[in-house]
C-alpha cells in the first residue's frame, strides 16, 4: 500500500497539482479570513502552508489526522459567509478527535474539487493500510524528518539528530556501530533499505526474542504445535484449535515458504503480537456481540450533555458540529435546549448565558443526516423546551417534516406497551424525550399547564449557588414558576413523546407507586451520588424498570466532567457527559462504549437488570465472583515526546494502571520510571489488583513522563472494560488525550486473571 501511495503521487493528476501548491483562503470566523498557500509534501502524508507563495512554510496537518472531507455546503461557518465567499469553492477538512475543523475556500470550483478528491484519496489509502504498511509509512516520515538537507541520504550526524527526535538516548559508539552495520554500500550515509535495516537493529525486541525462543525448539521458528502450545498456555486461549493457529500463521507470517511449511518466524511472531489478535482488547468484543433484544432500560446508553456546545457553559460557541461529533462517536442520546427565537424560529443555546445560538431546524437536520452513520440503534433527542406554544408548534413541525420516517411517532404495534421496546426493535428510529400530556396518543389533552424540566445548571445560573429544597418547598417553587412564566405544553409536540416521558423524581417509593416504565427522571450528579450513598439498592432496583438520566452539576461552567463509573454502578442508563472535554472521565466513557460495535448501547450485568436485585454499589457482597489481576508491565515502544518543540529532551516514562469500579475496587499502582528512554523503555514490574465486582470494572493504562520538579506529564492512555480484556502477552496501543491513535506507540504487558482473592501466579 505504501508503494501504491507512491504510485498515486506520481500519476494521479490531482495529487500532482496539490504537490505544486495553490493559494486558498483559510477561514476561522466571519471576521478572520486569510489567504494562505497550501502544498502537499512529496511524502503524500503532510500538507504545509505559508503566507506567501515562496515564503517559509510550516506543517498544517497530517493526512493520518484527517477523518473526512466535506463540501462547502455542509460547513456551518462557510454557509454563514455564502454572500461573501462562494460555497461551491469551499470545503472542510474534518479531523479525528476534538481538533477544530479546517475551512478552506479555493480560487475556483475546479481547484476546490482537486483538493477534495485528492485529500479523500489519500485518507482512503491511509485508512486501508495494514500494520506493516503503516510502519513502512511511519519509517518514511521519520526518514523525511531526519534527512535535514533533503538529499535522500542520511549522514551519521543526521542520524544522531533523528535519534533525539525519536526519543532515544544512546551511547554514541553503539549508535555508530549500528550505523556502520547498516551502511552496506559503505558510502558513509544510509539510503532506503539501509535505513530500514538500521531501524530494525534499533528496534530489536530482546524480550520478545526471549519469549519466542522459550517455545521454539531450534530458536529459528515456531512449528504449528509449538505456536498452539503458546496460544493455549500463555495466551489462555484454551479452546484454540490447530485450524485457528494455522489461520493466524497465514495471517501474520511474512514469508511464503513459512506459510507453506506452517511455521511462524520471529518476524511473524512479532507481527502477531502487535496485531488486533495480540491486542489487550478482545477482538470478539469489537463487533456487536451482546443481546440487543432486551428493553431499553437494560442498557447503558452513551449520552451527551448540552450537545450543542463545543466550549464552556457560559460563553462557549453553540454549533451543529457538536451533534455531528457526538453522533459519529456513537452517542445515542443528545440534548437540545430550545428557546424562542426571532422570526418565529426556535433557537438552541444554553439559557441565561452568553453562549451563541443556532436554529433548532438546523440541529434537527444535522441529526437526521448523522444519526445512523456510526450505529443503527435508536437515537434519543432529549428536549429541554422553554418555548411559547407557537414556537413549540414550529418545533413539532420541524421534527415531523425533517425527520420523516426516522421519527418514532407512535408505539410500535399501535397499542399501549407493557415494557420498553428493545434497541433491535427501534433500529434507525429517533425518539423524543420530553414532557407529555398523556400517553394514550394524545386523543384527549390534559388542561393543566406542563412545566419544562429545568436542569440544575439553569437553576444554578439563576441562583448562583446549588441548593436542594425540601420536596414540599420545591413543589411550591415549581407551581410559582408555572404561574409566572412557564408556557403551556403544546399537544402537537407532546404527541411526539412516545416512550420517554420526562417526570420529576420525588422518591423511590413515589416512583414505584405512581410512575410507569415509559417515564424517565433526570438527576443532577450531586443528587444521584447522594441517593447512591443513602439508598444504593433502591436506586439499582429503580433502574431495572425505569430509565434514569444523570447530568453534570451546573457549577461545571468550564464543561468539566464527573466520573460516570459511580453512576453506572447503580445501573443509571443515561450518564450525560460534556463530550467536548477530554480527560480521564471521557477516557472511561470512551473505553466503556468501545465494545459492542461502538453502537452506543452496552447491556448491563444481570444483577443490574434483576428487579429483585440485592446489589448495593457501596456494599457489594456475594455471590459476586471476585478475581485477582496480575499485570506484568514489560516494555514500551516508540513513545512520543510530550512537547514536540523540545527536540533535545527525552522522556522518562512510567506506567500507571488504574482500576475504576465499585468504591472498594477503585485502585491505582505504577511502575518506576525509566530514565531518558521513550523509544524502547523496559520496566519488567508486576502489579497486583484484587477486584470484587469485575463485571463493573474498567482498566486505564496511562504512560506518564516523570518530572521531579512538577506534576508528571501525560504521554498516552488506553482504557477498556475488564470483561473485554485478553489474558497473556498483549500490546496496548496508546491513544492521545483526544482519543486519537498514537501508533506505533504501545506498551507490552503480560496479563493473568485468577479466580478468587488469594493465590499467586503459577
Secondary structure, DSSP 8 states (H G I E B T S, - for coil): -HHHHHHHHHH-HHHHHHHH-EEEEEESSSS-EEEEEEEE-TTSSEEEEESSTTS--EEEEEGGGEEEEEEGGG-HHHHHTTTTS-GGGEEEEEESTT---EEEE-SSHHHHHHHHHHHHHHHHHHHT--HHHHHHHHHHHHHHHH-TT-SS-B-HHHHHHHHHHTTB---HHHHHHHHHHH-TT-SSSB-HHHHHHHHHHHT--HHHHHHHHHH-SSSSEE-HHHHHHHHHHTS--TT--HHHHHHHHHHH---HHHHHHT-EEHHHHHHHHTSSTTBSB-GGGTS--S---SBGGGEEEEEESSTTBSS-TTT--B-THHHHHHHHTT--EEEEEEE--GGG--EES-TTS----EEHHHHHHHHHHHTTSS--S-EEEEEEE---HHHHHHHHHHHHHHHGGGB--S-TTSS--SS--BTTTTTT-EEEEE--S-SSTTSS---S-------HHHHHHHHSS-----HHHHHHHHHHHHHHT-----HHHHTT--SEEE-----HHHHHHH--TTEEEEEEHHHHHHHHHHHHHHHHHHHHHSEEEEE--TT-TT-----THHHHTTT-SEEEE-TTS-SHHHHHHHHHTTSGGG-SEEE--GGGT-TT----TTS--TTS--EEEEEEEEEEE----S-TT-TT----EEEEEEEESSGGG-EEEE----TTBSSS-EEEEEEEEEES-GGG-EEEEEEEE--SSS--EEEEEEEEEGGGB--EEEEEEEE-TTS-EEEEEEEEEEEEEEESS-----
